Amino acid sequence: MALKSGDIAVDATLGLGGHTMDMMEAVGPKGHVYSFDQDLEHIEVARTRIKETFGKEGLKRFTPIHSNFVDMRERLHDLGVTSVNGILFDLGLALSHLTRPERGFSFQHEGPLDMRMSRELNLLTAADIVNTYSESDLADIIFQFGEERLSRKIAKAIVEQRKKAPFATTKQLEDLVFHAYPANLRHGKSHPATRTFQALRIAVNSELEVLENVLPQAVELLAPHGRVVAISYHSLEDRIVKHFLRSQTRDCVCPPEVLRCECSATPVISVLTKSPVTPSDEEVAKNPRSRSAKLRAAEKI
Ligand SMILES: C[S@@+](CC[C@H](N)C(=O)[O-])C[C@H]1O[C@@H](n2cnc3c(N)ncnc32)[C@H](O)[C@@H]1O
C-alpha cells in the first residue's frame, strides 16, 4: 500500500484487526485508519486488540465503521472523508467465522444453517434459501457461486428432502450433499459439500455484488498515487477484481449505445500486479489457509 506517515487509510475488512494495526503502524500518530466490518463481534474484538497494542491514544486514530463496505463512499463522506491514500480489501470470511459453529459457515461443525456475516444487518439466512428457493434458482446459485458440476442433482435432492422437513442445521445439508454425490466421488480432495457451502455463503452475503459495487467507489476515493489492494480467496472474486482494474486502465472504446459501461473515459489507475501476487511455499506451510490467496493492486494516476 506504500503508506506514509500522516496518510489516511481504509481497511474495508477489519476482521480481528491484524491489517488495520499494520496500517496504523505505517501511517503513524499523524495518520488515521477507517475500518469497516459488517460483523459487530469482530469490531469489538479488534477494538480491544487495538487498545491493548496502541493504548487509548491509538483509539483516537482508528475509526471502526459497522457497515457493509458497499456503502463505503457514503459512510466516509458522512465522516467528512472524501479522499484517502490507501484502501485494502481482505475478502471473505475470518477464521473465527469458520470456527464458531453457531455462525453456520462450516459443515465440519453442527450449527444453525445461518452463514450471515452480519447478524445485525442481513436478514436472509442460508436456511431461508434452501427452504424456499425454487429448484432451478438453487441449481443456478450452486452452479454459479460454487462452480459445482452436480448443481442440478443437489438442488433436486434438496427440494425432495425439504418436503419431509425443512433444513435447520449445517450437518443436515452436509449429509444431503454427501449422499447426492455418486459414491465413487465422495472421497475426493475436497469434501462434496465444499462448493455448495461456498455458493450459499456468497448468495447469503451478496458477496460478488457488493464487491462489484464498491470497487468504483474505492478508485474514486483514492487521492493521486493512492493505492487499492485486494486479496481474494476464490476465482469468482479474483475475476471481478482483475476485470475491474483492467477496465480502469484504458480509454473507453464502448459504442455510445452502451449506457452503463464500466470503463473510464481515460485511464485512472495503473495496475501494479501484472499477475496476482500469491503466497510463497514458506507462507503456505506456516499458514495453510493462505494457499488460495491472490493479491492485486493498483495505483491512482
Ligand atoms: C478475511 S477477514 C479479514 C481479516 C483481517 N484482515 C485481519 O487482519 O484480521 C474478512 C472480514 O471482512 C468482513 N467482511 C467481509 N465482507 C464484508 C463486507 N461486504 N462489508 C463489511 N465487512 C465485510 C468479515 O466480517 C470479516 O471480518
Ligand as a Chemical Component Dictionary entry (heavy atoms), coordinates in Angstrom:
data_LIG
# 
_chem_comp.id                   LIG 
_chem_comp.type                 NON-POLYMER 
_chem_comp.pdbx_formal_charge   0 
_chem_comp.three_letter_code    LIG 
# 
loop_
_chem_comp_atom.comp_id 
_chem_comp_atom.atom_id 
_chem_comp_atom.alt_atom_id 
_chem_comp_atom.type_symbol 
_chem_comp_atom.charge 
_chem_comp_atom.model_Cartn_x 
_chem_comp_atom.model_Cartn_y 
_chem_comp_atom.model_Cartn_z 
_chem_comp_atom.pdbx_ordinal 
LIG C1  C1  C 0  -10.649 -12.257 5.857  1  
LIG S1  S1  S 1  -11.376 -11.358 7.147  2  
LIG C2  C2  C 0  -10.283 -10.030 7.377  3  
LIG C3  C3  C 0  -9.187  -10.313 8.338  4  
LIG C4  C4  C 0  -8.384  -9.049  8.662  5  
LIG N1  N1  N 0  -7.629  -8.579  7.518  6  
LIG C5  C5  C 0  -7.459  -9.256  9.837  7  
LIG O1  O1  O 0  -6.287  -8.869  9.727  8  
LIG O2  O2  O -1 -7.908  -9.769  10.871 9  
LIG C6  C6  C 0  -12.705 -10.560 6.371  10 
LIG C7  C7  C 0  -13.517 -9.674  7.297  11 
LIG O3  O3  O 0  -14.269 -8.783  6.494  12 
LIG C8  C8  C 0  -15.604 -8.778  6.875  13 
LIG N2  N2  N 0  -16.357 -8.563  5.643  14 
LIG C9  C9  C 0  -16.446 -9.399  4.574  15 
LIG N3  N3  N 0  -17.214 -8.853  3.628  16 
LIG C10 C10 C 0  -17.600 -7.631  4.092  17 
LIG C11 C11 C 0  -18.420 -6.589  3.565  18 
LIG N4  N4  N 0  -19.009 -6.702  2.369  19 
LIG N5  N5  N 0  -18.600 -5.471  4.299  20 
LIG C12 C12 C 0  -18.018 -5.354  5.526  21 
LIG N6  N6  N 0  -17.260 -6.321  6.086  22 
LIG C13 C13 C 0  -17.056 -7.442  5.383  23 
LIG C14 C14 C 0  -15.868 -10.113 7.532  24 
LIG O4  O4  O 0  -16.903 -9.987  8.502  25 
LIG C15 C15 C 0  -14.518 -10.423 8.162  26 
LIG O5  O5  O 0  -14.453 -9.935  9.477  27 
# 
loop_
_chem_comp_bond.comp_id 
_chem_comp_bond.atom_id_1 
_chem_comp_bond.atom_id_2 
_chem_comp_bond.value_order 
_chem_comp_bond.pdbx_ordinal 
LIG C1  S1  SING 1  
LIG S1  C2  SING 2  
LIG S1  C6  SING 3  
LIG C2  C3  SING 4  
LIG C3  C4  SING 5  
LIG C4  N1  SING 6  
LIG C4  C5  SING 7  
LIG C5  O1  DOUB 8  
LIG C5  O2  SING 9  
LIG C6  C7  SING 10 
LIG C7  O3  SING 11 
LIG C7  C15 SING 12 
LIG O3  C8  SING 13 
LIG C8  N2  SING 14 
LIG C8  C14 SING 15 
LIG N2  C9  SING 16 
LIG N2  C13 SING 17 
LIG C9  N3  DOUB 18 
LIG N3  C10 SING 19 
LIG C10 C11 SING 20 
LIG C10 C13 DOUB 21 
LIG C11 N4  SING 22 
LIG C11 N5  DOUB 23 
LIG N5  C12 SING 24 
LIG C12 N6  DOUB 25 
LIG N6  C13 SING 26 
LIG C14 O4  SING 27 
LIG C14 C15 SING 28 
LIG C15 O5  SING 29 
# 
